[in-house]
Amino acid sequence: MIGFSLTDEQRMLQRTAREFAQNVVAPAARQVAEQPDMVPWSVCGEVYRQGAELGFTGLLLPENQGGMGGSCVDLALVMEELGAADVAVAANYFSLTATMHLLISRFGSDEQRRRYLAPVGGRGPLFSGALNEPNVAASDLFSPAPGPNIGIRTTAERDGDHYVLNGGKVAFVTNGGVADAYLVLARTNFEAPPAMGMSMFYVPNGTPGLSFGKQAELIGWKTAHHAEVYLDNVRVPGADRIGEEGKAGMLLMAVPEMPIGLAAAYVGLARAAYEYARDYAKQRVSWGKPIIEHQAVALKLADMYVETQAARLMVWEAAYACETDPQAAGMLKAPAAKTFAVDVAIKNAQRSVEILGGYGITKEYASGGYLNDAMIGYACDFTREMLRLGMVPFL
Ligand SMILES: Cc1cc2nc3c(=O)[nH]c(=O)nc-3n(C[C@H](O)[C@H](O)[C@H](O)COP(=O)(O)OP(=O)(O)OC[C@H]3O[C@@H](n4cnc5c(N)ncnc54)[C@H](O)[C@@H]3O)c2cc1C
């Protein structure tokens, strides 16, 4: 049985997300874009607070843990709306945090859930995942080969009932420097393949030995924060290891909602790039008529619509599979949806730039910004190549 109709509650959630996206997210993104020297969090912190109040950060948490008890389809609906207004706000603040809340809910102990998910300053905590490292290909995470020289080098060594963490993470670490807490990956076994030799630790901001370095300056995603994370003899109680020792790779695979939320945000970008170009094409005149009446332009717009719809359906189906077939969702459908949605976003953004002619590459018009934001999706949360290679054993 296949059904594509949304429930009344889902329509209301979608409407709430759309209003929030248009009235709060979009103006904040414009404010940051207009003042490049501004610290994005000084504006986005309030956006995050308001979104958390609407329940978006705890969207996937069960109601008895203070969440909305929402499904991954609900997440996809919200992220598409936020992504259409600003993909970086959607991806970095809301999708990442909602899915990290879920990871903690799914794999944390009762005591960890109570402590880690407790409100900070009247709102849900902002999380960050510190996984990858400079001078280590992030793609190593997918390496089936064991070896001490493959994969991350940050170490977690036992010292009584604590672990001691040492290492450094890439300047790409999302929310680095502004997050309330970091989920840090560290190696507890150098002999196993990377995905089977890492453990995950909860390190709250302010922990002695935790510090931040260079901030990645990206071509887009101007509303986001990324920074290097350093761990210098950071002492983490054994009670703050999430999941079993050496099983962090499995934890990440078991939250397909993470790539699906990101994919949905990129469907939002694909939609926004299409709608922006369509509206422009209806009013720009050449050869005496609106350019949408020239077939070369019209077909581009039709393709943009078709592919956005295809990406949306893939995301929805992957989201639905999170409940019906989590294994297939994690191993095949979520990476496929993220790959496809980002590819469509990149193509739509490029077509949008083309339809605007010379104006497409100016800062005054949105299309160029869409293209920069779209390209970032390629490498963020693993590249198209890695995601597809990861699927191969399950084909
Ligand atoms: C905006 C943004 C946000 C990010 N946020 C975070 C974060 O919050 N936390 C974090 O830890 N990291 C984060 N990252 C890091 C991100 O996960 C990596 O940049 C990404 O996985 C690519 O890794 P890499 O740059 O090391 O590329 P590499 O692994 O060096 O790969 C380089 C190229 O080679 C290809 N390649 C590599 N190995 C193979 C192979 N075996 N077969 C075929 N092709 C291969 C890749 O597809 C790619 O095209 C973020 C990155 C970006 C851009």
Ligand as a Chemical Component Dictionary entry (heavy atoms), coordinates in Angstrom:
data_LIG
# 
_chem_comp.id                   LIG 
_chem_comp.type                 NON-POLYMER 
_chem_comp.pdbx_formal_charge   0 
_chem_comp.three_letter_code    LIG 
# 
loop_
_chem_comp_atom.comp_id 
_chem_comp_atom.atom_id 
_chem_comp_atom.alt_atom_id 
_chem_comp_atom.type_symbol 
_chem_comp_atom.charge 
_chem_comp_atom.model_Cartn_x 
_chem_comp_atom.model_Cartn_y 
_chem_comp_atom.model_Cartn_z 
_chem_comp_atom.pdbx_ordinal 
LIG C1  C1  C 0 30.562 22.075 5.072  1  
LIG C2  C2  C 0 31.189 20.901 5.693  2  
LIG C3  C3  C 0 30.818 20.524 6.966  3  
LIG C4  C4  C 0 31.443 19.450 7.577  4  
LIG N1  N1  N 0 31.113 19.151 8.863  5  
LIG C5  C5  C 0 31.836 18.224 9.517  6  
LIG C6  C6  C 0 31.586 17.977 10.909 7  
LIG O1  O1  O 0 30.686 18.558 11.507 8  
LIG N2  N2  N 0 32.382 17.102 11.550 9  
LIG C7  C7  C 0 33.379 16.438 10.922 10 
LIG O2  O2  O 0 34.055 15.673 11.560 11 
LIG N3  N3  N 0 33.616 16.617 9.595  12 
LIG C8  C8  C 0 32.885 17.502 8.886  13 
LIG N4  N4  N 0 33.127 17.722 7.541  14 
LIG C9  C9  C 0 34.153 16.935 6.869  15 
LIG C10 C10 C 0 33.562 16.085 5.768  16 
LIG O3  O3  O 0 32.927 14.940 6.289  17 
LIG C11 C11 C 0 34.668 15.718 4.783  18 
LIG O4  O4  O 0 35.180 16.924 4.235  19 
LIG C12 C12 C 0 34.159 14.879 3.659  20 
LIG O5  O5  O 0 33.763 13.614 4.122  21 
LIG C13 C13 C 0 35.242 14.706 2.584  22 
LIG O6  O6  O 0 36.432 14.279 3.179  23 
LIG P1  P1  P 0 37.858 14.824 2.730  24 
LIG O7  O7  O 0 37.748 16.281 2.484  25 
LIG O8  O8  O 0 38.838 14.350 3.712  26 
LIG O9  O9  O 0 38.061 14.154 1.317  27 
LIG P2  P2  P 0 38.928 12.843 1.010  28 
LIG O10 O10 O 0 38.476 11.725 1.850  29 
LIG O11 O11 O 0 40.358 13.240 1.070  30 
LIG O12 O12 O 0 38.510 12.571 -0.490 31 
LIG C14 C14 C 0 38.969 13.405 -1.568 32 
LIG C15 C15 C 0 38.306 12.926 -2.864 33 
LIG O13 O13 O 0 38.709 11.573 -3.157 34 
LIG C16 C16 C 0 37.573 10.734 -3.237 35 
LIG N5  N5  N 0 37.934 9.449  -2.623 36 
LIG C17 C17 C 0 38.569 9.248  -1.435 37 
LIG N6  N6  N 0 38.743 7.958  -1.213 38 
LIG C18 C18 C 0 38.203 7.280  -2.253 39 
LIG C19 C19 C 0 38.054 5.901  -2.592 40 
LIG N7  N7  N 0 38.471 4.939  -1.772 41 
LIG N8  N8  N 0 37.438 5.607  -3.748 42 
LIG C20 C20 C 0 36.971 6.586  -4.559 43 
LIG N9  N9  N 0 37.075 7.901  -4.305 44 
LIG C21 C21 C 0 37.684 8.258  -3.162 45 
LIG C22 C22 C 0 36.457 11.454 -2.463 46 
LIG O14 O14 O 0 35.163 11.097 -2.941 47 
LIG C23 C23 C 0 36.790 12.906 -2.790 48 
LIG O15 O15 O 0 36.257 13.262 -4.053 49 
LIG C24 C24 C 0 32.454 18.731 6.889  50 
LIG C25 C25 C 0 32.794 19.096 5.592  51 
LIG C26 C26 C 0 32.165 20.147 4.990  52 
LIG C27 C27 C 0 32.563 20.533 3.579  53 
# 
loop_
_chem_comp_bond.comp_id 
_chem_comp_bond.atom_id_1 
_chem_comp_bond.atom_id_2 
_chem_comp_bond.value_order 
_chem_comp_bond.pdbx_ordinal 
LIG C1  C2  SING 1  
LIG C2  C3  SING 2  
LIG C2  C26 DOUB 3  
LIG C3  C4  DOUB 4  
LIG C4  N1  SING 5  
LIG C4  C24 SING 6  
LIG N1  C5  DOUB 7  
LIG C5  C6  SING 8  
LIG C5  C8  SING 9  
LIG C6  O1  DOUB 10 
LIG C6  N2  SING 11 
LIG N2  C7  SING 12 
LIG C7  O2  DOUB 13 
LIG C7  N3  SING 14 
LIG N3  C8  DOUB 15 
LIG C8  N4  SING 16 
LIG N4  C9  SING 17 
LIG N4  C24 SING 18 
LIG C9  C10 SING 19 
LIG C10 O3  SING 20 
LIG C10 C11 SING 21 
LIG C11 O4  SING 22 
LIG C11 C12 SING 23 
LIG C12 O5  SING 24 
LIG C12 C13 SING 25 
LIG C13 O6  SING 26 
LIG O6  P1  SING 27 
LIG P1  O7  DOUB 28 
LIG P1  O8  SING 29 
LIG P1  O9  SING 30 
LIG O9  P2  SING 31 
LIG P2  O10 DOUB 32 
LIG P2  O11 SING 33 
LIG P2  O12 SING 34 
LIG O12 C14 SING 35 
LIG C14 C15 SING 36 
LIG C15 O13 SING 37 
LIG C15 C23 SING 38 
LIG O13 C16 SING 39 
LIG C16 N5  SING 40 
LIG C16 C22 SING 41 
LIG N5  C17 SING 42 
LIG N5  C21 SING 43 
LIG C17 N6  DOUB 44 
LIG N6  C18 SING 45 
LIG C18 C19 SING 46 
LIG C18 C21 DOUB 47 
LIG C19 N7  SING 48 
LIG C19 N8  DOUB 49 
LIG N8  C20 SING 50 
LIG C20 N9  DOUB 51 
LIG N9  C21 SING 52 
LIG C22 O14 SING 53 
LIG C22 C23 SING 54 
LIG C23 O15 SING 55 
LIG C24 C25 DOUB 56 
LIG C25 C26 SING 57 
LIG C26 C27 SING 58 
# 
